[in-house]
């Protein structure tokens, strides 16, 4: 392969890192750069709630430290947000007035917290547990606060509820059926989840919505459409994630909610692949695009994207568990097989 190849990966999660490792194993000479909008190296997001509770130190949150990138001869650019892609010149324009040229590109930019349109006007009142930066900004505030309001109810939201319950906090949770894009809860699923959550010391609200959130004297007054009113110290939104792909808009890359790719994880552009939760993968069997979620799926997608970028023709397949347990309800994590065929308990 030409020595001047420069493989650039946008995203520093499991998909991006495993893509980089695979590229380095297969091509010892090319330059490899990972660009991340976060200011910390590769870390394990599912452990963020454990980190909030001081059950693990920061060191155990990290998957890789900076010296590990150097050992693999992979350049890591932290705290650098990509603003746009120019495909004609194969250039990434970064927020800090810097340009990076690539020969081939893997987009593994992950997802960000989804704020529902009716909540846009209250966005400044909402807290999230989506990233290391989110957690570091509010970790001490969580410890000091007593009363919490949780709106939504995705997997992280329920894990956070369990954390607050173990810390002796007072919690109200309004479960929103559409909190887990791209999956929605049916009435039966909602009933089962509510029954499961009843074991926690929390006020559970269903089939309601937020009418207003007002801040006064350091507290928040949350009112619902059915007339429930709660005065709390912090309000958290857990309404699933949205693909972090704003920088790819108007670039010429086909998009829907996320980056559209075929079963080889290739976009409509020859030199660009996408993987992880920012990608919507075409399933030729059902003739539709869907998103896979979960760490194991991201790892395999990163590896497959790297192999195919180098000229292979690997078809992405599901791995590991094909669902996770959402308070007793099976939520499908992969687009590749029907959940009914999954016998892995």
N, C-alpha and C positions, 0 to 999 in steps of 0.2 A: 504494500500500500504506500502511496506517496508520503514522504516525510512531512510535507506541509499540511497534511490533514489536520483540521482542528474540529474536534467533536465538542459541541457545547450542549450542556444539559441545563434546562431551566427547572429548578426544583431540587431540594436537598432532603427529600423524604426517602422512604424505602424504594420507591420506583426509580427515582433519580440516582440514588447511590448504587443500587444493584446494576443499573444500566452502566454507570461509570466503571464499576469493578469489572463487568463483563467486557467492556470495550478495552480496558487496559490488558486483560488477560489475552485477548485476541489480537491486539495491535500494540506492540511494545514501544513503538516510535512516535505515534501521533500525539499531538497535544490534546489534553482533555480538560475542560473547564466546567465546573458546576457553579451556577449562579443562584443565589438564594436571597430572598427579600428579608429573611430573618437574620439576626445577629449572632446566632449560636450554631455550632456544628450539628450534625445529624443526631437527633434525639428521638426517644420513644414516646410518641404522643399519647398512647393509651395509659401511660404512667403519670400523666399530669395531675390527676386527682390524688394519687398517692403522694406526689410531691407537695401538693397543697397542704395535706395533712401531716407533713413531715415524717411520713412513713419511710421515705427514701431520701437520701441526700441528692444534691444536684449531680454528683458524679455518677450515680446509678441511673439517672435519667438519660444520660448521654449514651448513644450507641458508638459514636466515633468522636475522637478529639482531633484538634488541628494537626497534630504530628502524624496521625494515621493517613491523612490525605497526602502529606509530603512523602511518606514512605511509599505510597502507591504512585507517586508522580502524577497526582491529580490536583489541579489548581482549584481552590475554592474561593469564591467571591461572596462574602457575607454582607448583609445589609445593602444589597444592590437590587433595586426593583427594575424589571424590564418594562419599558413604556410602550415600545412597539417593535415590530419586525418588518424589515424591508427585505423582501424575498429576492428582488432583482439584484441587489448588491450583497445579499446574504449577510445582513448586518442587524445586530440587536442594538437598539438605542436604550441606554439605561437612564434612570431618573437623574443621576448625578452628572449629566452632560458628558457621558462616556459612551463610546461605541465599541462593540466587540464583533469581529467578523468570524463566521463559522463556515466550515465546508459541509457539515451535516449537523442537524439539530434534533434533539429529543426534548419534547415538552412534557415535563413531569411535575407541573407546578401545583398539583394538589387542589385543595378546596379551602374556602373561607366560610366563616359563619354566615348563614343565610338570614337576612333580616326581611321579614314579610312586608310587602308594600304598605299595609295599614300601620305598621310600626315605624316607618321611616321618620315620622315626626317625633318619635320618642327614642331615636337611636342613641342619643347622648346619655339617656338614662339606663341603657341596657348594658349588662356585663356578659362576657363570654369566657368559655374555657376551651378555646380552639387551638391556641398556640402558646409557646413558652412566653412570648411577650405579653399576651393576655394575662397569664397566670402571675408573672412577676409584678405586674402593675396592681394586682388586686389581692395578692396572697395575704398580706398582713391585714388588709381591710376585712377579708373574710373571717379571719381569726377573731377580730374585735366585734364584728357584727353579731346580732342575735336573731333577727327576724329576716327571712328571705322569701321572695316570691319567684317561682320558676315558671316560665311560660314556654310551652312546647312539649318536649318529652322524647327526644331521640335517645340513642343508647348512652351517650355521654351525660345527658340530662338526668337519666335515671341513676347512673353511677354517682353523679354529683349529689343527688338526693340522698343516696345511701351514705355518702360521706358526711353530709350535713347532719343527718340523723345520728351518726356515730359520734359527732362532735357536740351533741346536745342542743342543736339549733332548732328554732321554730321555723317550720317550712310550710308554705302553701304552694301547691303545684296545679297549674291549669294545663291539662293535657290537651294538646292540639293534634287532631288526627293526621294532619298533613305535615307533621314536623319532620318526617324522615324521608325527604326527597332522595331517590326517585320512587319511594314506596309510601303508600297511604294505608292507614289503619282502617279496617272495616269495623262495624258496630260490635261484632262478636269479638274481634281482637281487642277493641277498646275495653269491653267488659272484662275480659280475661286479665288484661294489664291492670285495670283498676282494682280488681280483687287481689291480685298479687301485691300491689303497692299498699294495700290496707294494713299490712303487717308493720309498716313504718309509722312513726309518730308524725303525721303530716295531714294537712287539710287538702283533700283532693277535689278538684273542680273539673267537671266534664261537660261537654256540649254547651259551652259558654265562650265568651271572647272578651278581650280587653277593650274597654271603652275609653279609658284615659289613664295616664300616668302623670302625676304632678309631684314636683319636688319642692319641699319647704322645710327649712330649718334642719337640713341634713338628712331628712327622711323622705320616703316616697309613698304617696297615696295611690294605690292601684284600685280602680273601679272596673267592674265587669258589666257587661250588657244586662245581666240578670240582677244587678243591684248589689252584688257582693263588694265589700270595701275592705281593703287590707292596708295597714300602715306598716311599712317594712324598712329595713336598713339598706337592702340591695335587691335589685331586680335582674334576673338572669334569663337570657333567651337561649333556648336549645331547640332550634327549628331546622335541624339538618344543616347541610353544607351546600354551597354553590361552587362550581368549578372556578378556579382562579385563572381566568383566561381573558381578562379584559384587554391585555396587551396584544392579543392576536386578532382582535376585531379590526376589520378593514384591511387585513394583511393579504387576503386572498385565500386563506385557509378556510376550508368548509367548517362551519360551526353550527351547533344548536344550543343546548345548555352548555355543553363542553365542546372539545375538539372532536370532530367526527373522523374515525379511522376505520379501516377494514379489519378483517380477522388477522392480518399480519401487523396491525398497529400502525400502518402507514396512512398518512393524511393524503389529501389530493395533490400534495406537492412532493416531488420525488425525493428530496433531501431531508424531509421533515417527518418525524414519527411522534406519537404521543402515547402516554401510558399512565396508569394510576387513576385516581378519582377525577382527574380533569378530562379524561377521555371517554367518549361514547363509542363503544365498539360494535361494529356491524356483525350480527349473527345471521349467516346465510340461511340457516334452518327456519328461523321465524321471520326473516326478512325485516329486521328492525334493529335500531341502535339502542343499546342499554349500557348502563354503567356498573362496573364491579366495584365493591367496596371491601375494605379490610386489608390488613397488613400483608397476609400471605399472597393475596391476589396482586397487590402492588409490586411485591418482590418479583414474582414470576413475570409480570408484564414488563418490568424494567429490563429483565434479562432477555426476554423475547424481542423487545424493541431494539436492544443493542445488537443481537444476533442478526436481525433482519436489516438493520441499518448497514451492517457489514456485508450484506449480500445473501444472507440465508433466506429461507422461506418457511419459517416456523409459524404454525397456526397457534394462536393463544388458546389455552384451555384453562378450565377452572382448576383450583388446587385446594387441598385441605378441606376444611369444613365449608359447606356450601350455604350455610346459614349461621346466624347467631341467635342466641336466646334473648329476646326482649321481654323480660318479665313473664316468661312462660309462653311467649308467642314466637314462632319461627319466622325470622325475616331473612329472605334470600339475599345472599351476598354476591352472587355471580350470575351473569347472563347466560352461561354456556349450557347448563342443564336445568331441567325442571326440578324443583325442590322435592317433588313427590318421589323422585328416583334416588334421593339422597338417603342412604341408610346409616350414615355416620352419626352415631349418637354421642 
